[in-house]
Amino acid sequence: MTKQTTKQTIYGTTRRRFLGTAAAAGFGAWVWKGPYRAAAGRSANDKLNVGVIGTGGKGRGNMNAVARTENIVALCDVDQRRLAEAGEQHPAARQYADFRRMLEQNDIDAVVVNTPDHTHAAASLPAMELGMHVYCEKPLTNSIHDARRMAETAARTGVVTQMGNQMHASDHLRRVVELLQAGVLGRVDKVVTACHKVLRHSGSPLPTDTPPVPDHLDWDLWLGPAPDRPYHPVYHPFGWRVFWGLGSGNFADMGCHILDAPYWGLDLGYPVRIETEGPTPDSHVAPKRMIVRYQFEREPGSAPLEVAWYDGELAPAGEVIEGVSDGVMVIGERGRLIYNFRGGATRLVPEEAFADAELPEPSLPRPASHYIEWTEACKGRGKTASDFQYGAMLTEVVLAGVVAYRVGEPLDWDGPGMHAKNCPQAEELIRPEQRETWG
């Protein structure tokens, strides 16, 4: 396996220098000038050298999954306790608190990014510029603008990418996609999605006390490009998900999972209008419950396809998905498809309407896992189905719903332009403020 031995140093590069050029360019002024690693041409026995950024929680699971087939050569975490635990599992891997230093390690072929959402782009963008393949957790970022930059950078550098919506690779989800792509429901008029999960601290007030930062945690590195805020244990290690500027609430946490099957199967693209309901938006914290309604254009003169998201019991009568806590109901002219995200049988109802239906043969690849789909593609064998082009667009759609909720009014949405045509105040949420220097 040929290793790239010359890399541009990125440690100490300021946020201002990295972002550099105008937002329209889609990437920073700092660009890796060397040749990219070639994924093709490896022998069947080659293993990737993988660096893991974020080693606790979901990061531990992702690390362990990739370690079954590949070499873990670098570990990074701002929490020294979590880093030490990962180091016990992989004693040969070099350890770092700062991913910018880790990315200088010359033998890394690929990285797995498991950090909180607000640092996904900060870690993934320089890795891609250095020619490293990237697996990044969902949602791909916590801002629409950064999601677009992730997609553009992946396309320009040619690295292999995968967003961490793991069910995307499952037989269960891919069968739903095949049914929808084959048009078994006829014309589809509406999609209903539901999630009963409620993240801890949703709707809670912003903490006001300022306890000391634990000795084992580098708080400045944890914040990364996010605006300064005092440390509080409510944020780390899990609660950050519901605080604006760090995560984007329950919808963003689960939307890239539950919307995935209908979004892929119906090839939805960008919505043209978004409406939301829920508690009066708080400027700091996501709500416990919210409703998001999208309209997607079809052929000219045709009624839009509607997609509705309901948090738990908010679904109105007639749109409750029977027997499903987290899942999808696709409503078409011939009946309904009911898909449970958590597994179990996918139903076509009423049963008599589909008794003689000719269902399509399986046509999509069935990888051994979402991780193996990525690692095999990194070695030049196959492609990823949830790459950053797909993952960024799905993330943008979900986050546009979050923006609509936070501004408190319906949005006429220009997806390609990342722009709310009727709401200038949405711009600061589409391209949120970030720290220019940190660390």
C-alpha positions in Angstrom: 0.0 0.0 0.0 1.6 3.3 -1.1 1.6 5.9 1.6 1.5 9.7 1.2 4.6 11.0 3.0 4.4 14.7 2.4 1.6 16.7 4.0 0.9 20.3 4.6 0.9 21.2 8.3 -2.6 22.3 9.4 -2.1 22.6 13.2 -2.3 26.3 14.1 -4.2 27.2 11.0 -6.9 29.7 12.1 -10.5 29.4 11.3 -10.2 32.6 9.3 -7.4 31.2 7.2 -9.1 27.9 6.7 -12.5 29.3 5.7 -10.7 32.0 3.6 -12.6 32.5 0.4 -16.2 33.7 0.0 -19.0 31.4 1.0 -20.0 30.9 -2.6 -16.8 29.1 -3.3 -17.9 26.3 -1.0 -14.4 25.6 0.5 -11.7 27.4 2.4 -8.6 29.1 1.0 -6.4 26.4 2.5 -6.2 23.6 -0.1 -4.0 20.4 0.0 -1.7 20.7 -3.0 -0.3 17.2 -3.0 -1.6 14.2 -4.8 -4.6 12.4 -3.4 -4.3 8.8 -2.2 -5.6 6.4 -4.8 -8.2 4.1 -3.5 -7.9 1.7 -6.4 -5.1 -0.8 -6.9 -4.9 -2.3 -3.4 -4.5 -6.0 -2.9 -7.4 -7.9 -1.5 -5.5 -8.3 1.8 -4.8 -4.6 2.3 -6.2 -2.9 5.4 -6.9 0.8 5.7 -5.0 2.8 8.4 -7.9 4.6 10.1 -7.9 7.5 12.5 -10.8 7.9 14.9 -12.0 11.4 15.9 -14.3 11.1 18.9 -13.9 7.8 20.8 -16.8 7.7 23.2 -20.5 7.0 22.9 -21.4 6.4 19.2 -17.8 6.9 18.4 -16.8 3.8 20.4 -19.4 1.7 18.4 -18.1 3.1 15.1 -14.5 2.5 16.0 -15.2 -1.0 17.0 -17.1 -1.7 13.8 -14.3 -0.4 11.6 -11.6 -2.2 13.7 -13.1 -5.6 12.8 -11.6 -5.3 9.3 -9.1 -2.3 9.4 -6.1 -1.0 11.4 -6.8 1.7 13.9 -3.6 3.8 13.9 -4.7 7.1 15.5 -7.2 8.1 18.2 -8.4 11.6 19.1 -10.6 12.8 21.8 -10.8 16.0 23.9 -11.8 13.9 26.9 -8.8 12.2 28.2 -10.8 9.5 30.0 -12.5 8.5 26.8 -9.2 8.6 24.9 -7.5 6.4 27.5 -10.3 3.8 27.3 -9.9 3.7 23.5 -6.1 3.5 23.9 -6.5 0.4 26.0 -8.3 -1.3 23.1 -5.8 0.0 20.5 -2.5 0.4 22.3 -0.5 0.8 19.0 -2.5 3.8 17.9 -1.1 7.3 18.5 -3.3 9.5 20.8 -4.3 13.1 20.3 -6.5 15.7 22.0 -6.6 17.9 18.9 -7.7 16.4 15.6 -5.6 19.0 13.7 -2.5 17.4 15.1 -3.8 13.9 14.4 -4.3 14.8 10.7 -0.6 15.4 10.4 0.1 11.7 11.0 1.4 10.6 7.7 0.1 7.0 7.6 -3.7 7.7 7.9 -5.7 6.6 4.9 -9.2 7.4 6.3 -10.9 8.9 9.3 -14.1 8.3 11.2 -15.6 11.5 12.6 -17.8 11.0 15.7 -17.6 14.4 17.3 -20.6 16.5 18.3 -22.4 18.0 15.2 -20.8 21.4 15.5 -17.3 20.0 14.8 -18.2 17.5 12.0 -17.2 19.9 9.2 -14.2 21.3 11.1 -12.7 17.8 11.3 -13.9 16.4 7.9 -13.0 19.3 5.6 -9.3 19.3 6.3 -9.2 15.5 6.2 -10.7 15.5 2.7 -8.3 18.2 1.6 -5.5 15.9 2.7 -6.8 13.1 0.6 -8.3 11.0 3.4 -11.5 9.1 3.0 -14.1 10.2 5.6 -16.9 8.5 7.4 -18.9 11.1 9.4 -21.8 10.7 11.7 -25.3 12.1 10.9 -26.5 14.7 10.6 -23.6 15.6 8.4 -23.3 19.1 10.0 -25.3 21.4 12.2 -25.6 24.1 9.5 -26.9 24.0 5.9 -23.9 26.0 4.7 -21.4 23.5 6.1 -23.3 20.6 4.7 -23.0 22.1 1.3 -19.3 22.7 1.8 -18.9 19.0 2.8 -20.5 17.8 -0.4 -18.5 20.2 -2.6 -15.2 19.3 -1.0 -15.9 15.6 -1.3 -16.7 16.0 -5.0 -13.7 18.1 -5.7 -11.2 15.9 -3.8 -12.6 12.6 -5.0 -12.2 10.9 -1.7 -14.7 8.2 -0.6 -17.3 9.4 1.9 -20.2 8.0 3.9 -22.6 9.6 6.3 -23.3 7.6 9.4 -27.0 6.8 8.9 -26.3 3.1 9.4 -29.7 1.7 8.4 -29.1 3.0 4.9 -27.2 -0.2 4.2 -29.7 -2.6 5.7 -31.8 -5.1 3.7 -34.8 -3.8 5.6 -34.5 -0.2 4.3 -33.2 -1.1 0.9 -36.2 -3.3 0.3 -38.5 -0.3 1.1 -36.5 1.8 -1.4 -36.9 -0.8 -4.1 -40.6 -1.0 -3.6 -40.9 2.8 -3.8 -38.7 3.1 -6.8 -40.7 0.4 -8.6 -43.9 2.4 -8.0 -45.9 -0.3 -6.3 -48.1 2.3 -4.6 -48.8 4.2 -7.9 -48.8 7.9 -7.6 -47.6 8.9 -4.1 -49.4 11.9 -2.6 -48.1 12.0 1.0 -45.5 10.7 3.3 -46.0 10.6 7.1 -43.0 10.1 9.4 -43.0 9.8 13.2 -40.5 9.6 16.0 -41.4 8.9 19.7 -37.8 9.5 20.9 -37.4 12.6 23.1 -33.9 13.8 23.8 -32.9 14.6 27.4 -32.9 18.3 28.2 -35.2 19.2 25.3 -37.2 22.3 26.2 -35.0 22.8 29.3 -33.7 26.2 30.2 -30.1 27.1 29.4 -27.9 26.4 32.4 -26.8 29.5 34.3 -24.3 28.2 36.8 -20.6 27.8 35.7 -18.9 24.8 37.4 -15.2 24.3 36.8 -14.1 22.4 33.7 -13.0 18.9 34.6 -9.3 18.3 34.4 -9.7 15.5 31.9 -11.6 17.8 29.4 -10.2 20.4 27.0 -13.2 22.7 26.8 -11.8 25.0 24.2 -11.1 22.1 21.8 -14.5 20.7 22.5 -16.1 24.0 21.4 -14.0 24.1 18.3 -15.5 26.6 15.9 -18.7 27.1 18.0 -19.1 30.5 19.7 -17.8 30.7 23.2 -20.0 29.5 26.1 -19.2 28.4 29.6 -18.6 24.8 30.3 -21.4 22.9 31.9 -21.9 19.1 32.3 -25.3 19.4 30.6 -23.4 19.7 27.3 -20.8 16.9 27.5 -20.9 14.0 26.9 -24.5 13.8 25.4 -26.8 16.7 26.2 -25.3 19.0 23.5 -27.7 17.6 20.9 -30.6 19.9 22.0 -28.7 23.2 22.3 -28.7 25.4 19.2 -25.2 26.1 17.9 -24.1 22.6 19.0 -26.8 20.2 17.8 -30.2 20.8 16.2 -32.6 18.9 18.5 -34.6 15.7 18.2 -35.6 16.2 14.6 -32.0 16.6 13.3 -30.9 13.8 15.5 -33.4 11.3 14.0 -34.5 12.9 10.8 -31.6 11.6 8.7 -32.5 8.1 9.9 -36.3 8.1 9.6 -36.7 10.3 6.5 -34.0 8.3 4.7 -36.1 5.5 3.1 -38.8 7.8 1.5 -36.2 10.5 0.6 -34.1 7.9 -1.3 -36.9 5.8 -2.6 -39.0 8.8 -4.0 -35.9 10.8 -5.1 -37.4 13.9 -3.4 -34.6 16.5 -3.9 -35.2 19.9 -2.3 -38.6 21.1 -0.9 -40.1 24.3 -2.1 -42.1 25.2 1.0 -41.7 24.3 4.7 -44.1 24.9 7.6 -43.7 24.0 11.2 -45.6 23.8 14.5 -44.5 23.6 18.1 -43.9 25.6 21.2 -42.7 29.1 20.8 -39.1 28.8 19.7 -36.5 29.3 22.3 -33.3 31.1 21.3 -31.1 28.5 23.0 -32.8 25.1 23.3 -34.7 22.8 20.9 -38.3 21.7 21.9 -39.5 18.4 23.1 -42.0 18.1 20.3 -42.4 19.7 16.9 -44.1 19.2 13.5 -42.5 19.9 10.2 -44.4 19.8 6.9 -42.6 19.9 3.5 -43.9 20.4 0.0 -41.9 18.9 -2.8 -42.6 19.9 -6.4 -43.5 17.3 -9.0 -44.5 17.9 -12.6 -45.8 21.4 -13.5 -49.5 21.9 -12.7 -49.5 18.9 -10.3 -50.2 19.2 -6.6 -47.0 19.0 -4.5 -46.0 15.8 -2.7 -46.3 16.4 1.1 -43.9 15.0 3.7 -44.9 15.4 7.4 -42.7 14.8 10.4 -44.4 14.3 13.8 -42.7 13.9 17.1 -44.6 11.2 18.9 -48.2 11.9 19.9 -48.4 15.1 17.8 -49.6 13.1 14.8 -53.3 13.9 14.1 -56.0 11.3 13.9 -55.7 9.5 10.5 -52.0 10.0 10.3 -50.9 7.9 13.3 -48.8 5.1 12.0 -50.3 2.0 13.6 -47.9 -0.4 15.3 -44.9 1.9 14.7 -43.0 4.1 17.1 -40.3 5.4 14.7 -41.1 5.0 11.1 -42.8 5.9 7.9 -46.2 5.7 6.1 -46.2 6.4 2.4 -49.7 7.0 1.0 -50.3 6.3 -2.6 -53.2 5.8 -5.0 -53.1 2.0 -4.5 -52.7 1.9 -0.7 -50.1 2.5 1.9 -46.6 1.3 2.7 -45.8 1.2 6.4 -42.1 0.9 7.4 -40.8 0.6 11.0 -37.4 2.1 11.3 -36.6 -0.2 14.2 -37.1 -3.3 12.2 -39.8 -5.9 11.6 -42.0 -6.4 8.6 -42.8 -3.7 6.1 -46.5 -3.8 5.3 -48.4 -3.0 2.2 -52.1 -2.2 3.2 -54.8 -3.0 2.6 -53.5 -6.5 2.0 -56.2 -7.3 -0.6 -55.1 -4.5 -2.8 -51.6 -6.0 -3.1 -52.5 -9.7 -3.1 -51.7 -10.1 -6.7 -49.2 -7.3 -7.1 -46.0 -8.0 -8.9 -43.3 -6.9 -6.6 -39.8 -6.1 -7.9 -36.8 -8.4 -7.5 -34.1 -7.1 -5.2 -31.9 -4.7 -7.2 -29.8 -2.7 -4.8 -26.5 -4.0 -3.3 -26.7 -5.6 0.1 -23.4 -4.8 1.8 -22.3 -6.7 4.9 -22.6 -3.4 6.8 -22.6 0.3 6.4 -19.0 0.4 7.5 -17.8 -2.4 5.1 -19.6 -0.6 2.2 -17.4 2.4 3.0 -14.1 0.6 3.6 -14.5 -1.6 0.5 -15.2 1.6 -1.6 -12.1 3.2 -0.1 -10.2 0.2 -1.5 -11.7 0.7 -4.9 -14.3 -2.0 -4.6 -17.8 -0.6 -5.1 -19.4 2.7 -4.0 -21.1 4.1 -1.0 -24.8 4.8 -1.2 -24.9 7.5 1.6 -21.9 9.5 0.3 -21.6 13.2 1.1 -23.5 14.2 -2.0 -26.6 12.3 -0.8 -25.9 12.8 2.9 -25.5 16.5 2.6 -28.7 17.0 0.6 -30.7 15.0 3.2 -29.0 16.9 6.0 -29.9 20.2 4.3 -33.5 19.3 4.0 -33.7 18.3 7.7 -31.9 21.4 8.8 -34.1 23.6 6.6 -37.0 22.3 8.7 -35.1 23.3 11.9 -34.5 26.8 10.4 -38.2 27.2 9.6 -39.1 26.3 13.2 -36.6 28.6 14.7 -37.6 31.7 12.6 -41.3 30.9 13.4 -42.7 31.3 10.0 -43.2 29.2 6.8 -40.4 29.3 4.3 -40.5 29.5 0.6 -37.3 27.5 0.1 -34.7 27.7 -2.7 -32.7 24.6 -2.0 -30.0 24.9 -4.7 -29.4 28.5 -3.5 -29.6 27.7 0.2 -32.0 30.6 0.6 -35.4 31.3 2.1 -37.0 33.6 -0.5 -39.5 35.2 1.9 -37.4 35.4 5.1 -34.1 37.3 5.2 -33.7 36.6 8.9 -33.2 32.9 8.1 -29.8 33.7 6.7 -28.0 33.9 10.0 -29.2 30.3 10.8 -28.3 29.0 7.3 -24.7 30.4 7.7 -24.3 30.7 11.5 -21.5 32.6 13.2 -18.4 30.6 14.0 -15.2 31.4 15.9 -12.5 32.6 13.6 -9.7 31.3 15.8 -9.7 28.6 18.4 -7.2 26.4 20.2 
